[in-house]
Amino acid sequence: MAPARGRPLSVLLTLSVLGVWNHHLPVLSAAGEDPTTQPWFKSFEARQYQDKDGKVLLYRLAKPEHLDRTAKPPLLIFLHGSAGKGNNNVDQVVLWRGFLLDAVQQQGAVVIAPQCPTWGRWSFESYIRRGTDMATQTQSPATFKCLMEVIPQLQKEFNLDMDRLYVSGWSMGAGGTWELLRTQPGVFKE
């Protein structure tokens, strides 16, 4: 059952975490279909951002088909779990495509799904608890720095409603969500 049109985006994000939208998860074929050949994949534009230090953030962007510049859409940043790690700018949207496209189609949101590199993590919290050496784990701050630099660019491009910036994540991405909320207080809608 899809949520009613017009339901607040924050409610939809909560429902996704609770598993209410689990019917959107794909049934992967034994043949291992290439997601880039699927019709839904065309909704996710490949993008990348490079900061002045040469750090690169790969991400996918989905937006309403007919976006009016006066609409002031919300922005949803989705941080994937470890299954989406890599450098192909594809895997981060495969499992959650239904949830992400619902945010676009039902809420009129602009959605970005950055990809964490294979060797990286969204959050340092797990390293702190495990007591591992954080000095060798440098991706999270660089990735988040790039992500925060992308937001003003997207605001200019899509006239985003800066009072409706949302971040959500699954598994490893949930840790990254908390990390962003902790390190960027007041930026994201609660």
Secondary structure, 3 states (H helix, E strand, C coil): CCCCCCCCHHHHHHHHHHCCCHHHCCCCCCCCCCHHHCHHHHHCEEEEEECCCCCEEEEEEECCCCCCCCCCCCEEEEECCHHHCCCCCCHHHHCCHHHHHHHHHHHCCEEEEECCCCCCCCCCHHHHHHCCCHHHCCHHHHHHHHHHHHHHHHHHHHCCCCCCEEEEECCHHHHHHHHHHHHCCCCCCC
